[in-house]
Amino acid sequence: MAFAAAELAWCERHEVGYIVGIAQNKRLNEITAQWQQAAEKQYAISGEKVRWFGEFHYAARSWQQAAMAHHR
């Protein structure tokens, strides 16, 4: 993550957890499509607001290693 590479590297060296937001992009939308479709199906059945969560390993091309990503 180029925007805060030094800070995130420091956190990783010192085993400090962190959370950052990642903007939507085509690749993330493809990865998370299964959760989106499941939420839409559940909403169609119940008519109630639905929120699905998922997690996966993700790395943008510019990242040196993958990170755990959480999808909502």
C-alpha positions in Angstrom: 0.0 0.0 0.0 2.0 2.9 -1.3 0.0 5.6 0.5 1.4 4.5 3.9 4.0 1.9 3.1 6.5 3.0 5.8 3.8 3.1 8.5 2.4 -0.3 7.6 5.9 -1.8 7.4 6.5 -0.5 10.9 3.3 -2.1 12.2 4.2 -5.4 10.6 7.7 -5.4 12.1 6.3 -4.6 15.6 3.3 -7.0 15.2 0.8 -4.2 15.5 -2.5 -4.9 13.9 -4.1 -2.3 11.6 -7.1 -1.8 9.5 -7.3 0.2 6.2 -10.1 0.7 3.8 -9.6 -0.4 0.2 -11.5 1.3 -2.6 -13.6 -0.9 -4.9 -12.1 -2.2 -8.1 -12.9 -4.7 -10.7 -10.8 -7.5 -9.2 -12.3 -7.0 -5.7 -15.8 -7.0 -7.1 -15.1 -10.3 -8.8 -13.7 -11.8 -5.7 -16.7 -10.7 -3.5 -19.4 -11.3 -6.1 -20.5 -14.5 -4.3 -21.3 -12.6 -1.1 -23.1 -9.9 -3.0 -25.2 -12.4 -4.8 -26.0 -14.3 -1.6 -27.1 -11.1 0.1 -29.3 -10.1 -2.9 -30.9 -13.5 -2.8 -31.6 -13.4 0.9 -33.0 -9.8 0.6 -35.3 -11.0 -2.2 -36.6 -13.8 0.0 -37.0 -11.9 3.3 -37.4 -8.2 2.2 -35.2 -7.4 5.2 -31.9 -5.5 5.2 -29.0 -8.0 4.7 -25.4 -7.7 5.6 -22.9 -10.4 4.6 -19.3 -10.6 5.7 -16.4 -12.5 4.1 -12.7 -12.7 4.3 -9.9 -13.6 1.9 -6.2 -13.0 1.2 -5.7 -10.1 -1.2 -2.7 -8.3 -2.7 -2.7 -5.5 -5.2 0.1 -5.7 -7.8 2.1 -3.1 -5.9 2.0 -4.9 -2.6 4.9 -7.2 -1.6 2.7 -9.6 0.2 -0.9 -10.5 0.6 -3.0 -9.3 3.5 -6.2 -10.6 5.0 -9.1 -8.7 3.6 -12.6 -8.5 5.1 -15.6 -7.8 2.9 -18.8 -6.3 4.1 
